[in-house]
Amino acid sequence: MGPDDAAAFHEFVRSQWPRLVRTAYLMTGDHAEAEDVAQTALARAGAAWRRIQASERPDAYVRRILVNCNNNRFRRKRPALLFGAKTPDVPAPDPTLLVDQRDALRTALLNLPPRQRAAVVLRYWEDLSETEVALIMGSSVGTVKSQAARGLAKLRADPALADVAPAGGTGLPPTATQEDRQEARREKQHGRA
């Protein structure tokens, strides 16, 4: 890698590191694992930086590497060892509702299968289009739609998330599609009838 390429790669890493770690954290559920996955993805990106830099969207290319690194990590470890047992039900003295909501959402995300988790995180947390998610995951748009729909359905059905939605809210992420919002309204109306 030449000095110009090295400088461009260094700038890319500096600007993308927080976002990559956050995305990896949402897929792994562990901050240390997230940093490892992000670092591995960036090491692989550095080896192919000239090709990645020439691509139309280097950030999407590296997110694809990140998802693949996470999938490889998941294949190497058994889920029971990776996620461990549930935390004991002990009342937390923490008074903030937001912390409890985040923990409930993180736990619910970790209970999703890896592809559903990746689809939900990339689609609704990273706010990527279905096409972008399909490119990153190496699958079709239809697969992304079905994986995201199944993941959202499991999250909606999770009893731990029942109290997470604000009053009058649908419990859907703010980036949910118009179809998701309409479906939630129909379900809410049928529940009142």
C-alpha positions as CSV (number, residue, x, y, z in Angstrom):
1,M,0.0,0.0,0.0
2,G,1.4,3.3,-1.1
3,P,1.5,6.4,1.2
4,D,-1.6,8.0,-0.5
5,D,-3.5,4.7,-0.1
6,A,-2.3,4.4,3.5
7,A,-3.5,7.9,4.3
8,A,-6.9,7.3,2.7
9,F,-7.3,4.0,4.6
10,H,-6.3,5.7,7.8
11,E,-8.9,8.4,7.3
12,F,-11.5,5.8,6.4
13,V,-10.8,3.8,9.6
14,R,-10.9,6.9,11.7
15,S,-14.3,8.0,10.3
16,Q,-15.9,4.5,10.2
17,W,-14.6,2.8,13.4
18,P,-17.4,4.0,15.8
19,R,-20.1,3.0,13.3
20,L,-18.5,-0.4,12.6
21,V,-18.1,-1.2,16.3
22,R,-21.7,-0.2,17.0
23,T,-23.0,-2.4,14.2
24,A,-20.8,-5.3,15.3
25,Y,-22.0,-4.8,18.9
26,L,-25.6,-5.1,17.8
27,M,-24.8,-8.3,16.0
28,T,-22.6,-9.9,18.7
29,G,-24.0,-8.5,22.0
30,D,-20.5,-8.1,23.4
31,H,-18.4,-5.0,23.2
32,A,-15.1,-6.8,23.2
33,E,-16.3,-9.2,20.5
34,A,-17.6,-6.3,18.5
35,E,-14.2,-4.6,18.6
36,D,-12.6,-7.8,17.5
37,V,-15.0,-8.3,14.6
38,A,-14.6,-4.7,13.5
39,Q,-10.8,-4.9,13.7
40,T,-10.8,-8.2,11.7
41,A,-13.0,-6.6,9.1
42,L,-10.7,-3.6,8.8
43,A,-7.6,-5.8,8.6
44,R,-9.2,-7.6,5.7
45,A,-10.2,-4.3,4.1
46,G,-6.7,-3.0,4.5
47,A,-5.3,-5.9,2.6
48,A,-7.7,-5.2,-0.3
49,W,-7.9,-1.4,0.1
50,R,-7.0,-0.4,-3.4
51,R,-9.9,-2.5,-4.8
52,I,-12.3,-1.4,-2.0
53,Q,-11.4,2.3,-2.5
54,A,-12.2,2.0,-6.2
55,S,-15.7,0.7,-5.4
56,E,-18.7,2.9,-5.5
57,R,-19.4,2.6,-1.8
58,P,-16.4,1.6,0.3
59,D,-18.4,1.8,3.5
60,A,-20.9,-0.8,2.2
61,Y,-18.1,-3.0,1.0
62,V,-16.5,-3.0,4.5
63,R,-19.9,-3.6,6.2
64,R,-20.2,-6.7,4.0
65,I,-16.8,-7.8,5.3
66,L,-18.0,-7.1,8.8
67,V,-21.1,-9.2,8.4
68,N,-19.0,-12.0,6.9
69,C,-16.5,-11.8,9.8
70,N,-19.3,-12.0,12.3
71,N,-20.8,-15.0,10.5
72,N,-17.4,-16.7,10.6
73,R,-17.1,-16.0,14.3
74,F,-20.6,-17.5,14.8
75,R,-19.7,-20.6,12.9
76,R,-16.6,-21.2,15.0
77,K,-18.3,-20.9,18.3
78,R,-21.4,-22.7,19.5
79,P,-24.2,-20.3,20.3
80,A,-24.6,-21.8,23.9
81,L,-21.0,-20.9,24.6
82,L,-21.2,-17.6,22.8
83,F,-24.2,-16.1,24.6
84,G,-24.2,-18.1,27.8
85,A,-27.0,-18.4,30.2
86,K,-29.6,-15.7,30.8
87,T,-28.8,-13.2,33.5
88,P,-30.6,-13.9,36.7
89,D,-33.9,-12.1,37.4
90,V,-32.7,-9.7,40.1
91,P,-34.3,-6.3,40.5
92,A,-31.8,-3.7,39.4
93,P,-31.5,-0.7,41.5
94,D,-30.9,1.4,38.3
95,P,-33.8,3.9,38.1
96,T,-33.5,4.6,34.4
97,L,-36.0,3.1,32.1
98,L,-33.9,3.6,29.0
99,V,-31.2,1.2,30.3
100,D,-33.8,-1.5,30.9
101,Q,-35.3,-0.9,27.5
102,R,-31.9,-1.1,25.8
103,D,-31.0,-4.3,27.6
104,A,-34.3,-5.9,26.7
105,L,-33.9,-5.0,23.1
106,R,-30.3,-6.2,23.1
107,T,-31.3,-9.5,24.6
108,A,-34.2,-9.9,22.2
109,L,-31.8,-9.2,19.3
110,L,-29.4,-11.8,20.6
111,N,-32.2,-14.4,20.6
112,L,-32.7,-13.9,16.8
113,P,-30.8,-16.2,14.4
114,P,-27.7,-14.6,13.0
115,R,-29.1,-13.8,9.5
116,Q,-32.4,-12.3,10.9
117,R,-30.3,-10.3,13.4
118,A,-28.1,-9.0,10.6
119,A,-31.1,-8.1,8.5
120,V,-32.9,-6.3,11.3
121,V,-29.7,-4.4,12.5
122,L,-28.7,-3.4,9.0
123,R,-32.2,-2.5,7.8
124,Y,-33.6,-0.7,10.8
125,W,-30.6,0.4,12.9
126,E,-28.2,1.3,10.1
127,D,-31.2,2.5,8.1
128,L,-30.0,0.8,4.9
129,S,-32.2,0.0,2.0
130,E,-33.2,-3.6,1.3
131,T,-31.0,-3.5,-1.8
132,E,-28.0,-2.4,0.3
133,V,-28.6,-5.0,2.9
134,A,-28.9,-7.7,0.2
135,L,-25.6,-6.7,-1.2
136,I,-23.9,-6.7,2.3
137,M,-25.5,-10.0,3.3
138,G,-24.8,-11.6,-0.1
139,S,-28.4,-12.6,-0.7
140,S,-31.5,-11.5,-2.6
141,V,-33.7,-8.6,-1.7
142,G,-36.5,-11.1,-1.1
143,T,-34.4,-13.0,1.4
144,V,-33.6,-9.7,3.2
145,K,-37.3,-8.9,3.3
146,S,-38.3,-12.3,4.7
147,Q,-35.4,-12.4,7.2
148,A,-36.2,-8.8,8.4
149,A,-40.0,-9.6,8.6
150,R,-39.4,-12.8,10.5
151,G,-36.9,-11.0,12.8
152,L,-39.4,-8.1,13.5
153,A,-42.2,-10.6,14.1
154,K,-40.1,-12.4,16.7
155,L,-39.1,-9.1,18.3
156,R,-42.8,-8.0,18.4
157,A,-43.8,-11.3,20.0
158,D,-41.0,-11.2,22.6
159,P,-42.7,-10.6,26.0
160,A,-39.7,-8.8,27.3
161,L,-40.3,-6.0,24.7
162,A,-44.0,-5.6,25.5
163,D,-43.4,-2.7,27.8
164,V,-40.7,-1.1,25.6
165,A,-43.0,0.7,23.2
166,P,-43.9,4.3,24.3
167,A,-47.5,4.9,25.2
168,G,-49.6,4.9,22.0
169,G,-46.6,3.7,20.0
170,T,-46.4,0.7,17.8
171,G,-43.2,-0.7,19.1
172,L,-41.7,-0.5,15.6
173,P,-38.4,1.1,14.9
174,P,-38.6,4.7,13.7
175,T,-37.3,3.6,10.3
176,A,-40.0,1.0,9.8
177,T,-41.6,1.1,6.4
178,Q,-45.0,2.6,5.7
179,E,-46.3,-1.0,5.2
180,D,-45.0,-1.9,8.7
181,R,-46.8,1.1,10.2
182,Q,-50.1,0.3,8.3
183,E,-50.0,-3.3,9.4
184,A,-49.3,-2.2,13.1
185,R,-52.3,0.2,12.9
186,R,-54.6,-2.6,11.5
187,E,-53.5,-5.0,14.3
188,K,-54.1,-2.3,16.9
189,Q,-57.6,-1.5,15.5
190,H,-58.5,-5.2,15.4
191,G,-57.3,-5.6,19.0
192,R,-59.7,-2.9,20.1
193,A,-62.7,-4.3,18.2
